[in-house]
């Protein structure tokens, strides 16, 4: 084992604010806890081969941290930099991350190795991994191999990884809000490597930068710019959000102090079913295994298997990995042994081993070709005292080894200059002159037995040039950069660091490699968390809701207050002034029921509306994942990646009210509803209720039809249903859509026993109000919808296809084809307070739009002097009757139209018996009583998709079409 180096800690220096989640511009590669994988610690390392002989390795560029070696190619291989085919039999492979390159491309490699990439991230942001899925023609961002089996992807960015590689994924997700730690005003590109389409073009050289064969090219996950990794350096660092810049909610305008909440909670993402993997699940009983055991495969075999545990924590949980090594291998060789090559193999950054013949824990983090082994923390370019006399030094920042004989004039290959090297103060290392420390860089600091948080701060301040301010204004923050959650801990001034580091290392060496320290200014951040709680009884006051929650979850007085009350919805928003109390309430509320109803809890961000750009009109997106086709899950993920996740809401998790609450102070915004007609009506009803609380009281609403009928989507040109179009093109169409007006109607349901039965008073339903946008059906039409709805509730997994859904409609219709109940005898109709005699019908339908039953024209196109031409904004409803299932089928086939009965703005229907009723596709059985239909007040502002045909130059947009007027003053 290499000589033990002096334990050292890494600390980030304050100063200029680099972009979050991106490699630092500084060429420094090391990091406190950034233990470099040694030769053979990568997923592509071959099994059974011994250590490489001297000179076999070709060091890559220092800024990338790769450990390249020349290999013989036995199958067609492509370069990961230029994505071209590698001709010949030789290529250069990184032992750690499987990066393959031409020899001519080595000097241009800038993509950081997966083993050092975490140390280059300035602001760590955890990922949000969803459930496992099959992702064809995608590559793992850690081991760079194809995803041939079920893998994981981040719900917020384009990171794809094997399950075994999740623990080694870099915490470089998009920073979507201000969290009070490292906030930035300027927004920079957030580059993600690979998984581009094969036809992607570089923004700089206009050549193809995507590949379906390897992980190549980069793409900004905010603006969508695509480029070669080399060409991306020529682009301006500032990101403008691209084509969707007016629709994206800028991260600098969203604040969420999420100290104790995971990103899954912050973005309201359902927890994935896949556990965090990376540790073997094939553990053996701990009583028979004392750490690492050697098992000989066979008496004549020269191999043995080793079970490797990542520290005491893994040893207690009996989680391990298995490697195969020669039976006669010495312990020192085992410590840097290469793991077996195989699919989905993760990086082995370090292990803790228990040797039976030497019962003590031995630790290692491997050796890097340009770094020294360490019993404490590794760094690139060890202290000069570890070098042999006369050996040229390694620059502690750029990693290049010097040449020449004069220790004071060694030349750095990275700079090619004969200038004195710069001593690094108490660290003992040397810097090349061009690599002088600067604010925001990563620094080596000694970690001695007497080192405390205060002594580290004292040592850092001179490097910042702020020693005059004193240590009282600064603090040392420990950051654990887990792939799923980033945890920050402020250390006390007298906290002994060496003992803390040793405890972390003994617990888990992987955890040690994921830990770093920040020196940050002391700032008093007032805790503030907004918790949305729904599922409460409606109709109560703020004081009553407060008392109810105090009784249910024991809220702490002085820390929790009710800031907003939505009484009709049974929901409140709590302001919590303590992070620990907010976390406790969040977890407790989700497991609590009040009056038999489970509660819903959501963490909501604050939108800083005063910081929004003048031309900003962010898009509020609602997605119903249960709508027809069940395609909402994929759309949720796509819209979270194209926009800010804080502006995308899942309707099955709290409904539309949380979204409107978050956007309540935004002066101008639009809405996109992804779902069926019932979902659109649900959102429009919530908007009508929230209108008086919104700074933008009349936002325009677009539709992405996911239902079965999608009649409103057809009328507004959004199509008969979503069929897999590019979500980006959908957003562009929303941005270019025209604003139109649509009538909204209120239906008052006042149930009572028309026969006057004496014992029926207790069973009478209280009056309720529903909103209508498309149509309201009474009788056979609603009965078919009710049968379909019940069948879908019983077996929802079968209703994943729009074609299957329509087939079920046909089946239930055939079952009712001979049904006859004489609806005209069971109801009474008044139009404008005038009694209307009904013909012999089985169904009565009130229509507001010229589409019914998946696109059928129920009213018909024939002119009639008794009625006006129907329009969706004329303030009138059309009343049509159908004689049965056969008649409905003929209407849908275009052979007939319905029976025109009346047209008006006020209707009163008396139900003499319990009758099926449906409003916008949502059916139920209505008790005998009255139904009063009237206009709902302000018209709804909708967005109609523009026609796709090209327009001649100079021709203005058609302001009116299909008899639908364009509203004025709509934000675009």
N, C-alpha and C positions, 0 to 999 in steps of 0.2 A: 504494500500500500504506500502511496505517496506520503512524503513527510507532511505532518500536520501543519497547516497554515494558521496564522493568527485569525481567530474568529472575527468576522467583519459584518457590519450591518449596512444595508443600503437605505438611503433616505432621499426622497424627492425634494428638490429645492424649489421654493416658490419663485414667482416671477411671471413671465409671459405665459399666457394660458394656451396650451396646445389643444388641438381638437381631440375630442373624446374618442376612445375606442380605436385609435389608429396608431401605427408605429411612430415612435418619436423620431424627430429629425436628427437627434444626436446619434453618432455612430456607436455609442456605448451599448454593450450587449448584456452585461451582467445585471444582477438584481439581487437585492436582499432576499434570500430564499430562492433565487433563480438558479437552482443547481443544474448545471448543464449535463445533458445526457452524454455519456462517454461513448467511445467507439462501441458500436454494437448494442446500443440501448434503444434503437429505433425499431419500428414495426417492420422495416424491410430488411433487417439484418438476417443473414443466413445462419442456420443452425449447424452446429458442429464444427465450425471453422474457428481457428485460434485467433489470437490478436494479430492485427495487420503488422507486417514488417515495416521497418523504418523506410520512409520515402514512398510508401504505397499510397498515401493520402495526398490529395491536392486541396489545400485550404481555399475555401471560397472567399468571397468578399466579406470583410469584417462586419459590415452593417447587416448582413443576412444571417450570419452565425451558422452556416451550413458546414458540414464535415464531409466533403466530397472525396470519393475514391473512384478510381478507374475500374470499370467492370466490363465483362464480356457479355454482349447481348445475344440471347438465344431465340428471341422472338421479336416481331415488329414493335418498335418503341418510338415514342414521340417526345420531343423536348417540351418541358413544362414552361419554358420561357417564351419561345417563339412558336410553339405548337407544331413545328415542322417535323417531318420524319427524320430520324437519325439514321443516316446511311453508314454502312460499315458495321463492324463488330464491336466497337468500343463506345462507351458512353460514360458519363460521370454521375454517380449516384450518391445522394446524401444518406449517410447511415442512419440518421435520426428520423427524417420526415419523408424519405423516398423521393425527394426532388431529383428528377433526371434532367440532364442538360447536355447539349453539345459542348465540346471543348471551347469552341469559339464564343459560346454564350456565357461561359463562367464569369467573365469579368463584368458582365452586365446584370448579373443576378442581384436583385434588390429585395425580392420577396423574403421576409424573415423566416428562418427555420421554425418549425412548430415547437422545438425545444426551447427557443429563446424568445418567441413572439410575446409570451406574457410579460416579459420584462420590458418590452417596448411600449406597452399600453400606458398612457399617462393617466387616463380616467377610466378605471375598470367599471364595466357595466355587465351585469349577469345576463345570461340568456334565458329564454322561456321555451323549454322543450315540451312539445306536445306528445301525443301518443305515437307509437311506432307506426310506420307506413312504408309502402313500397314507392321509391322515387327512382324512376327509370332514367338512365343516362345522367345520373348525378354522381358526384365524387365527394368523398369525405375530406373536410378541410383540415383534418389533423394528420391522417396517414396518407392522404392523397390517392387512395384506392377507390375503385368503383363501389357503389352501394348496390350490391347484388342481393342482399337480404333485407328484411325490414329494418329500417334505420330511423333516426330522429332528425327533426329539423326545428329550428327556432321559429316561433310564431311571430317574431318581430323583425328578424333579418333573414338573410339568405344563407345562413349557416346550416350545413348538412353534415352529420357525423354518424359513424357507427356507434351502437350502444356502448361498446367497449372503449371507445375513444372519448366519451363524454367527460370523464374526469380530467382529461388532458386538453380539453377545448379552452381556447383563450377567452377571457372575459372581455370581449370587445364588441358587445352588442351596441346598437344605436342608443345614444343618449337622447331621450324623448322629452325630458322635462328638467327643470331646475330642482335640485334636491338639497341645496344649501352647502354642498361640499366643494365642488370646483365648477362654478357656473361661468358661462362664457357669453359674451355679447355677439362676437363674430361666429358664424356657423361655417364649418369647413366640410369638405367632402368626407364621406365615410366609405372607404374602399373595402370591397369584399372580393376576394380572389375566386375566379373560376365559376363553373356552372353557368356559363353564358350560352346563348343559342349559337349554333354553329355558323350562323350568318351574321353575327354581331360585327360591327365595324368600329375600328378605333377612331376616336374623336380627333386624334392628332394626325395620324398618317393615313387614315381612311382605308387601311388594309384590314383584312379579317383578323379579329382578335379572339374570337370564341373558338371552342373546340369541343367536339363530342368524344374525344379520345383521352384527353388529359385535363387536369385542373390548370387552366391557363386564362390569362386576361383578368382584368379587374373591372368592377362596376360600382359606381357610387349608389348607395342604397337610399339616398334622398332624391337626387335629381335624375338618376338613371344613366349618367354618362358612362360610356364603356371605352376602355382603352387597353393597350398593352401595359404591363406593369412598368416597363421602361418609359413608355410615352407618358404615363400619368404624371411623371415629375414635371413635364412641360406645361401642365394645365394650372390655372390659377387655383390656389388652395380654397378660396371661398366658394361655397355652394349656394346656388340661387334657387334650388328646389325644382328647376327645370320647367317643363310644360305645365305642371300642376301647382306652380308657385302660389297662385291665388287661392287654391283649394286646401293647401296643407296648413295645419295648425303649427306654427313655428315652435320648436322646443323652448326657445327663449321666452315664449309667452305662456308657458305652462309651468306651474309650481306645484310640487308634491314632495313634502317632507316624509320620506318613506323609510325612515331609519330601521324600523322593526318589521317591515313588510317585504315579502319577496316580490319580484317583478310580475309573477303570475297574479298576485293579489292587486298590484297597482294597475295592471292592464285589464283586470276583470276576466282573466283567461281561466277556463276550467282546468283543473289539475289533470295532468296527463297520467295515464295508467301505467306508464313504464317507469320503474324505479331507476334511480341513478346507479348505473352499472359501472363496471371497471374492476370490481373485485370478483373473484371466482365464486360461483354459487355451489361449487361441488365440494364444500368443506367437509372435513372429517371431525369426529368428536374431539373436542379439545383435550380430553383426558388422555388420549392416545397420541397426541401430537404436541410437542413442546416447542413450537415455533417452526423452524426449518428442519425437515427430516429428509434424509437421503434414502431413496429406495432404488435398489439395483433392479434393472428390468429383468435380467436373467443371469445365471451364473456365468455364461459365456459371453455376455454382452459387455461392451466397454463403455456403456452409457449408464447414467443414473438420473433420476428425476429429483428435482428440488421444489419444495413448496415454499413460496416466498411470501412473507407477511409484511405489510406496510405499517410497521410500528405496533405499539402495544394495543392500540384500538382495534386494528385488524386481527391481532392475535387473540384478543378477548372475544371478538365476534366470529373467529375461525374463518375469516375470509382470506384467501390466498390465491396466488397464481402458480402455475407449474411450468418449470423449464427443464430442459434436458442438457446435461453437461457430461464430459468425460468422467469416468469413475475415479481416475487418479488426479482430477483437478484439485489444485490447492485452493485454500479459502480465499487467498488474495486474488486468484483468477476468477473465482466465482463472483466476487463482489462487482466485477465489471463485465460479467458474462453477457453474451448476446442472447436475447430470448428467441425462441423458435419462430420461424417465419410462418405466417398463416394469414388467412383472411381476417379482416377487422381487428388486427392486432394493435393494441394501443402502445403508447410510448412508455417505457420504463424509466422514469426520471430518477428513481431511487428506491431502495428497499431497505428494510431492517431485517437482519438475518440472525437466527439463533443457531449456533453450531453446537451439536451435541458434545463434541470433544472439547469445546471451550465454552462453557455455559455462561456467556455474557453477550450482551447486545453489541453487535458491530454495525456501524453505520457507514454508508457511502452514498454519494450522489453521483458517482461516476467521475471520469476525467474527460476534460476537453483537450483537444490537441494544443490549444493555445492557453490553457488554464491549468492551475495546479489543483490537486486533490486537497480536500480540507476536512478536518474533523468538525469544523463549525460551519461556516458559510463560504460558498465558493464565489470567486470573482474572476473576471477575465483579466489576465495580466497580473500575476501575484506580486507581492512585495519584492523589492529588489534583493532583499537578503536571502530569498529562496533561489536566486539564480547562481549558477556556478560563476566563478571569477572569470571575467573577460567575455561572458556571454552577452550578446546584445539584448537590450530590454525589449519587452512588449509594451506598446502604448496601452495605457490603462483605459483609454477611451475608444480609439479606433481599432485596436486589436492587432495592428501590424507590428511585426518584429523588426527591430532596427538592424542596421549593418554598420560595419566599420570597427575601428579599434579604440578610438578615444571615447571613454565612457561619457564625456561631456558633449561629444559631437556626433553621437550615433545618428545615422540617417533613418528616418521612418519611411518605409516603402510606400505608405499611404500618401505621404506628402512630397517625397522626393526632395527634401530640403535639408541642408547641413546646418541646422540651428540647434542650440542647446535644448535639451529636454527640460521640462518643467517639473520640479519636485512637487509632490502632492501633499506637502505639509506633514502632518502626523501619520498619514496613511502609509508612507514609505514607498508608494508607487511613483511612476513617472508618466507625464503626459507629453505628447508631441506638441510643439508650439501652436500648431493650427487647431489643436483639440483643446483649447483652454476651457475651463469650466464657465458655464453661463447660467443665468437664472432659468429654472425649469429643467435642469439637467439632473442626471442620476449620479449620486456621489457615493464613494466608498468611505465608510467610517469605521474606526476600530470598535470592537465590542469586547471590552475587558471585564474582569471580575467586578470592578468597581463602577462600571458604566451604568448610568441611569438615564431615564428620559431627559432629565434636566441637563446632564453633561452632553448628551447628543445634540440638544438644541443649542447649547453654548458653542459647540464645535461647528455647527452649521451656519450660525449667524455671520461669522466673518466671510464665509464663502458667498453669502448673499450681499455682503456689504452693508449689513444692517445691525452690526454689533452694538451700535450706540443705543438701540431701542431696548435692549435688555431682554432676558428670556421670559419675563412675565407676560409678554405679548404673544408668545408662541406656545404651541403644544405639539407633542408627538402622538401621531395617530397610527395605530396598527390596522392594516387592511388585509383581510383574508379574501383572496380573489378566487372564489369558487366559481365553477362554470354555471351553476344554477343560482347562486346568491353571493353577493359581495357584502361582507360584514366589516364594519368599522368600529374600532374601540379606541377611545381616548385614554392614553396611559397617564397615570399619576406621575408627578415630577420625580418622586423617589423610587419609582418602579425599577427593580434590578433587571436589566435586559438580558444578561447572559443566562441567568436562571430561567427566564421566560423562554428564551430560544431553545434551551435544552429541553424544557418541558414540551414545547411544540414538536421538536424533532423526535422525542421518544414516543409521543402520541401518534404521529404520522409524518413520515418524511415528505409525502406528497403535500400535506398541509404546510410543511415548512417551505417547500418550493413555491407555494401559492401565497406566501405572506410577505408583505413589504411594509415599510414605514414611510409616513409623510411627516414633514415638518410644516405645519400650517399655522396661520395666525389664529389667535383665540378670538372667536366671534360668538357672541351670545345669540343663539338661534332660538327664538321663542317657539316651543313645540306647538304645532297646529295641524290637526288631522281632521278631515271632514269624513264622517261615516254616514252613509245612506242606509236607513233601516226601513224595510217594507214588510208587509204582512200583518200590520197592526189593525185593530178594529177601526173602521172609518167613523168620521163624525165627531172626534174628540178635540179638545183644545190642547194648546201647548203644555199647560200645566198637567192636564190629565195624561198626556203621552209621557211626560217626564216621570210622573208617579208610577205609571204602568211599567216603564222600563226599569225604574229603580227597584220595583218589586220583582221583576223577572230576572234581571242580570246584575242588580246591586251596583248601579252607577255611583261614582264617587262625587259627592257635592263639591263644588269649587273647581273641578277638573272637567266636567261634562255639562254642556248646556245645549238646549234645543234651539237651533238657529233658523230652521225653516220647517214649516208644517204644511203638508199636503193632505188635508183632512179627508177629502173625498176619496183619496187613494189609500188611506191608511198608512202613510209613509211620513217619515221625518228625516231631517239631516241634523246630525249631532256635531258640535264643535268640541273636540277633545284637546285639552292643553297638556297632555302627558303622553309620550310615545308608548310607554309600558301599558298605561291604561287603555290606549287606543287598540293596541294589539290584543289585550285581554278581552275587551268588549267585542272586537271583531270575531275572534274565535268562539266566544261564548254565545253571541247572538245567532251565529249560523247553526248552533246546536240547540236552539231554544224554540219552543212553540208557545204561542199566546192564544188562548181560547181554541186550542186544537189546530191552529194554523202555524206552520213553520215560518220563522222569520228569515228575511234575506238581508245580508250585510254587504255593502260595497264600499271600497275606498275611492273617494272622488278627488280629482285634482282641482286646483284653482286656475282659471284662465285669466291671465293678466291682460285684460282687454285694452288697456291704455298703451301697451307696447306693440299691438298689432300693426303691421304696415298699412298705409292708407288704402292700398288696392286689395287688401286681404278680404276674402269672402270664404272662410273655411267651410268645408262640407261636413255635416253631421250625418254619419252613416248608421243606419239600423239594419241588422241582419237577423232574420228568423231562420235558424238552421233546421227547423222542423217543417218548413214549407215544402210543397211538392217537389220531388226529385232529391231532397236531402242534400242539395248542393251548397247550402249555406255555410257549411264548415269550411270548405275550400275558399269560399269568397271571404269569410272572416279573416283567414290567414292572409289572403292576397291584399285586401284593403288595409290591414294592419301594416303590411310592408310598403305599400305604395303611399300611404298617408301616415299621419301620426297615430299610433295605437290609441291615444287618449280621445280620438274623435270617432272611434268605431265601437259600437255597443251591440252586445248580443241580447236580443229581446227576451230570450228565455231566462235571462239572468237579471231580473229587476224591471223588465219592461222598458218603455221609452222615456219614463219620467226622469231617470238619472241623467240621460243625455241632454234633455232640455234644461235640467238644472245646471249642468256644467256650462252650457252655452247661454245661460240666461243673461249674462252681461255683454255678450258679443254683439256689437252694433249691427253687423251684417253677416248672415250666414245662409246656407242652403241645406236641404235635407235630401238624403237618398235612402229610400226604403227598399230593402231586398226581401221580398216575400210575396205572398198571394194577395188577393183583393181584401181578404179579412185582415191581414197584417197592415195593409195600407190604411184601412178604416180605423184600426187600433191606434196607429200613430197619429192620424188626423184628429181623432177624438182627444188624445192626450195633448196635442198642440192647441186645440180649441180651449181646453181647460187651462193651459199654461200661458195663453196669449197675453193676458194682462200682466204677467210677471217677466216677460221677455223684452229686452232692449230692441230686438228685431221682431215685432209682433206678427209680421206676415212673411215668414220665410217660404220660399218656393220649394216644392216637393217633387222630386223625380222618383221614378219607379224602375227597379230591376225585377221583372216578373219571375217569381219562383213557384207560383202556385199551379193549379190545374187549369182553371178557366182563364184567369188573367185578363178579364174584360177591360178593366180600366187601363192596363198596360197596352192593350191593343188600340184603344181609342187615342192614347197619347203617343202612339207610334213606337213604343218600346218593345213591341213584338209579342208573339203568342207565348213566349216562355224563354228562359235563359237556356242556351244550348252550348255553353262552354266558350263564349267569346272572351277575348283578352280583357281582363279587368281594367287595364290601362285605357283601352279604347272606350270602355264604358264610362270611365271618369271623364275622358275628353268629350264624349257625347253629352254628358251632363253639363259640362262647362259651356258647351255651345248651344244648349237647348233654349227654346223660346218659352217665355212665361205665359200661361193661359189661366183663365178663371174657371171654377167649377162650383156648382151649387152644392151646399151641404144641407142635409135634412135631419130633423129631430123626430124621433118616434117615442111617444109617451105610452107606456104599457101600464094600464090600470086594470088589474084583474079583479073580478068579483063574480059571485055566482049569479048568473042572469036569472036563474029559476027561482031565486029567493029562498033557498033551502035554509031551514032554521039552524042546522048544525054545521054550516059551512063557513062561519065567520072566522074560526080559528085557523082554517086552512088557506085563507085568502093571502096571496102574495102582495107585498108592499109595492107601490108604484115605482117604476124605474124608467130611466131614459136611456135610449141607445141612439147612436149617430149612424146615418146612412149616407153613402156616397154613390153607389152604383144602382142597386135595386133592392126591393123588398118583396119576397114571395110568400104567399099564403096558400096552403093546400098541397097539391101533388108535387109541385116544384120543391117546396121545403121538405116534403116527406122523403123524396129521393136524396136530398142533401143530408138529411138526418141519418138515413140508413148508411150512406157512404161514410159519414163522420164516425158512426159507431163501429163500422168495420175497421176503419183506420185506427181507432183508439185501441181495439182489441189486438191487432197485429201491426204495429207501426213499421216494423222492419220490412214488410212486404210492399209498402207504398213508397218506393224509392224511384219510380219511373212515372213520368207523366203519361206515357202510353198505357201503363198498367192501371193508373188511376182512372183514366177514361173508360177502360174496359170494365172496371168495377161499376162505374156509373151505368154502363149499358146493361150489365147483369142485373143490378137492382131495378132498373127501369123495366126490363122484361118481366121481372117478378110482379110488377105492379100494372102490367099492361091491361089486365081485365078489371082493375080496381075501379070502383065507382062509389062515391060517397055523397054526391050532390052538394058540392060546396056552396052553391048559390042559395041553398035552403038553410045553411048553417051560419051565414054571415049577413050583415047589413052594411051598405056603403053609402056614405054621404060625401058629396064633393061640393065645397064652398057652401056648406050647410044645406045642400039640396039633396034629397034622397034620389038615388040612382038605382033603377031596376036592373038586376043582373041577369044575363042570359044563363042558359044551362052550361055551367063550367065546372071544372075540377080544380082549377088553380087561378089565383088572382095575383098579378104581378105589377108592382109600381116601379117604373124604370126612369133613371136619371141620365143615363148615357146610352148612346146608340149601339150597345153591344150587350148580349146576354147569352149565357150558356156556352161559353167558349167561342164567342165571335158571332153569334147569330143575331140577325136584325129582327127583333120581335115585333117592333112597330110597323115595319115595312116602309117601302119607299114610295108607295102610291100617294098621290096628293088627295087631300080630303078637306073640303071647305069648312067642315065643322071644327077642325083643329089647326093650330099653328104648326109650322115645321119645327120638330124637336131640336133643341140645342141643350148642351150641358150647363149653360150659364143663363138660361132664360127665366129662371125662377119658377118653372113649371115641371110637374111630374106627369108622365103618361101612364095611364092605367090600361092594362091588357089582360085578357083572359085566355086560358087554354082549356081544351075539352078533355085532355088526358095525355097519357104517355105517348100515344101514337101521334097526336097533334104536335107535341113537343119535338118528337123526332123529325117530323116533316119541317118544322121551323128551322131546326138545326141543319137540315139538309138543304135549305133554301127553296123548298117546294111551296111553302105557305108562310103566312105571317099570322100573328096573333089576332084575337078579336079586340078591336079598339072599343074601349068602353068610355073613357073620360080623360080629361086633361085639366089640371088645376094646381093650386098652391096650398090648399088646406083640405085634409081628408080625415074622416072619422069612420073607423071600421068597428063594428060590433060583432064579437065572436060569441055565438050561442053555445058552442061546445069547445072542449080542448082541441086545439088545432095546431099542426106543425107550422112554424114560421121560420124564415131565414132572412137575414140581413147581410148583404155582401158576402154570402157564402158561409155564414156562421148560423147553424140551425138550432132550434130548440122547440119544445112543445109549450105553447102558450095557453094558459088557463082561460076560461071564459071571461070576457070583460071587453074593455074598449081599447082601441089603438088609435092614437091621434098623431097624424103626420103633418108637420109644418116646416117651413124654412128655418134653418138654424142660425140665421144672422149673416155675418160676413162670409163672403165666398172664399173658398180655398184657392190658394195660389199654387198651381201645378206647373211642372216643366214638361213641355212636349218636345220630343226629339225632332231635330231638323231633318228635312228630307235629304237623302243622300245624293241626289242627282246634282251634277256640277252646275254652277250658276255662271252666267256670262259676266264678263268684267263690267263693272259699273251698274249692274242690276241690283237694286236694293232687295233686302230680304222680304219675302212675302209676310206681311204682318198679320194676315188673317187666312185661315184655311179651315176647311171642314166646319165652317160656321162657328168657330171658337175664337173669341176676341183675345187679343194680347193685352195683358195687364200692363199698366204703366208704373214706372218707378221701381221695377224689380231689380235687385242687385244682380250684377253679372260678374 
